[in-house]
Amino acid sequence: MTTKVTIGKSSVMTTKLGLGTNKVGGHNLFKDLVDEDGAAVVKKALDQGIQLLDTAYMYGLGRSEEIIGSVLKKYDRDQIVLATKAAQDPEDDLKPNNDPDFLTKAVDDALKRLQTDYLDIFYIHFPDDKTPKAEAVAALAKLKQAGKIRAIGVSNFSLTQIKEANRDGQVDIVEDNYSLVHRQPEQDLFPYLREQDISFVPYFPLASGLLTGKYSDKDADKFGQFTSTEFKTIMTAVTVVRNLAEQHEATVAQVVLAWYLANPDVAVVIPGARKPAQVESNVQALNVQLSDVEYAEIDQAFAAFKTRK
């Protein structure tokens, strides 16, 4: 896993394939999670050469960070890129809070749970409706100067909020919902990020399993956010991916991940995993080298979603 990317204007460099850890300790988000499985997932990722671990306070209200912190003690910290997120205020029903004092405390709390003295990336997880975004980022810039964080990120911000947050050019990375069936960021967000040298990380890259190839036309009712026509279009497009997967001796999910890895607007892809075997499967996506023609074929198969709101 030799290809590295630089995060925004920071000095952080990492592998193109990371690990999303909402299933590591995220008991408030998923049923029947086992902490030992989560620790094994993190260990497997690191042993497979994955560097970037993407976590958040909201994943188990700190539990994900604690599990990762316990695993990290057995690894070289300098070889790991830790990204975490915070905004939900535990003293206010988990409502988003971007106040500078709150964010400063959130970083300190995350450092304790992760048992480290610096974070490679810290994201404001969600915007609140009162704090000027440039003020929030200015607080993170102070923490960056102090060596507590190395790169500044925002997540789930509108383009207007991102522009406000980046008023002084200090935002390095944006994380948001993006996949082959959720392509709205291509229209307005990506051009701005390219212009500002801000990296992008998509969450839900496999669209909650929809892009893994395990669903068929009869499963439309499980994905109510799509009309029946849209769902049929997705299933037809997945068939295109399946045909390419057979040619590459890969799975549908691996080919979809390979498409993101080849996408110039995507810095790092962070698929999640509940079990170590899923991490191994995701890593195999690095062996899928799509030709320009194949990349365009997948792009075209999902073209109907480029303008979908």
N, C-alpha and C positions, 0 to 999 in steps of 0.2 A: 504494500500500500504506500507507494513512494510519492505519488502526486500530492503536492501540498498547495493549499490556497492561503492567501493572506486575508485576514478579516479587516475589511475597510481600510482606514488609514492607520490602523494600529500596528503593533509589532507581533500580533498573534498570528501564528501559522498552524494549520491543522490539516488532517486528512479530509478528503472529499466525502467520505462516508463516516457518519457519526452514529450515536445511539440515543434515541429518545427514551427517557426513563419514567414515563408516567405510569408504567406497569411495574416499576420498581418501588414498592412501598406506597403506591397510590391507592390505598384502601378506600378512600372516600370517592374514588372514581371508578374502580372496577371491583367486582365480586371475587371472592376466593383467591386473592393473591397471597402468596407465601413469601415471607421476607427472605428465607434461604434461597428460594428460586431467584428473587431479585438480585441478591448478592452474586449468585452464580452467573446471571446474565451479564452483570457488569464485568465480572472477572473474565468471562468468555470473550466479551468485546475487546477488552484490553489485551488479552492473550492473542487475539486475532489481528492485532495491529490497529484497531480503531483508537483514535485519540480523543475525539470530542465527545464528551458526555453532557447531554442536555437535560437539566432537571429544573425544578421549581419548588418554591415553598408549598404551592398548592397541591403538589403530588404527595398526598398523605399528610399535609400540614407540617412539613418538615421531615417526615419519615424517609422519603426518598433520599434527601440530602444526607441523613444520618447513615443509611445503608451504604451509600456511595463512599462516604467518609471512612467507614470502617474497612471497606475493601481497599481504598487508596493507600492505606498505611503499608501495604505490601508491595507497592509499585513506586517507580521513580516519578515523583510529582512533576518534574520538568518535562516529562514525555506525555503528560496528560493535559488536555485542554478542557477546563471545567467551565460550563456555562450554566448559570442559574437565573431564576426570575422571581420577582416579588412585586406585590402591589396590594394584595388582599390583606386588609387590616383585621387581625384577630380580635381587636378590641371594638370593632364596629361591624359585626356580622359579616366579616370578610368582604366588605365593600372596598372597591379600589381606592387607594390613597397614594398620591404622587408627591406628597409634601416632602421637602428636602430632609427634614428631621426624621421622618418615617423611613425614607429610603436609606438614609445613613445607618439607622438602627437595623434595618432589614439586611443590609450587607454584612454588618458585624455579626448578626445572628446566624446568617448563612455560613460565614467563615467558621463559626464554632461548630455547627452541625457537620460541616464537611471536613472539619479538622485540618484546615489549611490556613495559610496567612495571606493568600491572595486568590481572587477569582479571575480567570482569563476573560470571561464575558459576563456582564451583568445586564439583564434586560429589565426594564419597567414592564411588568407582565400585561397590565391593562391600564388604559388611561382613566383618570378620574375626571369629574366634570367641573373642577374648580381650580386646580393648580396650573399656572402657566407652564407649558411644557418646556420652554427654554430654562425656566428656573429649576425644574426637576433635573434636567440634564446637567445644568451647572453644578448641582450638588454631586452628581456622579463624576463630573470632571475633577472636582476636588478630591474625591476618593481615588480617582485614577492618578492624580498627582502624588497622592500619599502612598501609592503602590498597592492599594487594596484591590483594585480592579485594573485590568489591562485594556479592555475594550468596552464601549458603551453601546447598549442595544435598547430597542423598543419593540414591543410586540402588541398586536391587535390595535394599533393606532391607524386612524384614517390618514390618507395622504396629506390632508391639511394639517393634522396633528404632527405628522412626521416632519413636515416642513417647518412648523413652529419649533419642534424639539431640536431641529438641526440648524437653527438660526445662526449659531456660531460655528457651524461645520464640525460639531463634536460627535455626531452619531456615526458609529462604525458599522452597525449591523441591524437589520430588521428581520423579525420572524413573524410569519403570518400564514394563514390558510392558503395553500396553493396546491393544485394537482391537475392532472389532465382533464378532470371534470369540474374544476374550479379555477378558471383561467383569467378571471377579471384582472388580476394584478399585471398581466402582460400589457394591458391597454394604457394605464396611466402610471402605476407604481414603478414598474421596471425602468422605463425611460428616465424617471427622476433619480432612481438609485444609481443607474449607470453614470449619469451626469455628475453625481455627487460622490462617486467612489464609495458607495455604501453597499456592503454585502447583503445577500438575502438567503434566508433559510426557510424552507417551507415546512409547516407541520401538516399532519394528515396526508402525507404523500401517496399513501395507498387508499385514501378516501374511506377510512374505516373498514377496510377489507374489500370494498367494491372492486378495486383494481387488482385483486389477487387471482382472479379467474375462478373463484369457488362459487360464484353465483350464476344463475341463469334467468331466463325471462320470467319464470314463475316466482322469482323472489322480489318482484317489483314493490310489493307492499311493505318490504322491510326498509325501503329507501324512499320515504314519502316526500322528500325534498325535490324529487324529480318527477316530472309528468310521465305518463306511460310511454309517450313518444320518445322523451329524452332517455328513459331507461332502455328502451329498445336500441336506441342509437349507441348507448354505452355498451350494451351486450354485443352489438355488431363490431364495435371498435375493439373490444376485448378479444374477439375472434381474430382480428388482424394481428393483435399482439401475440395471441396463442400460436398462430402460424409461424411467426418470427421466432418465438420461444423454442418451438420444435426444431427449427433450423439451427439454433444456437445451443441445443441440448440444455435448455434452461427452463425455469418456471416463468409464468406470466409475471409474477411479482418482481422477479429478478430483471426481466426486460424493462418493466416500467421504471424500476430504480435506475437502470442503466440509462434510460432516457433523461432522467433528471441529472444524472452524473455528467451527461454530455451537454446539458443545457447551459449555455454561457451565462445566463442570468441567475443560476443557482450556485451558491458557494458551497454549501454542505447539505447533504441529505441525511435526515435523522429518523429512520424508521424505528419503531419501538419493537419490543420483544418481551414475551412473558416467560419463555424458556430459552435456555442456551442454544438449542438446536435451531431456533428461529434466527438467532444472531449469525450462526454459521451459514444459514441459507441466504441471509441478506448480504453477507460478505462475498458470496459467489457472484453477486451482481457486478463486482469489479472485473470479473473475467469476461463479461459480455461487452464486446466492442461493436457498437452499432455503426454501420456505414452511414454516410450522409443520406443515402437513398432510404435506408431503413428508418433513420431518425425522422425524415420528412414524411414517411409513410405513416408512422405513429402520430405525428403532429397533425396530419390531415385527417386521420381517422377520428380524432377528437376535436376537429376544427369547429364543430357546432357550439362548443362550450367557450370559445374565445370571447364571445360577446354576451354570454349569459351573466346576468347580475347575481 
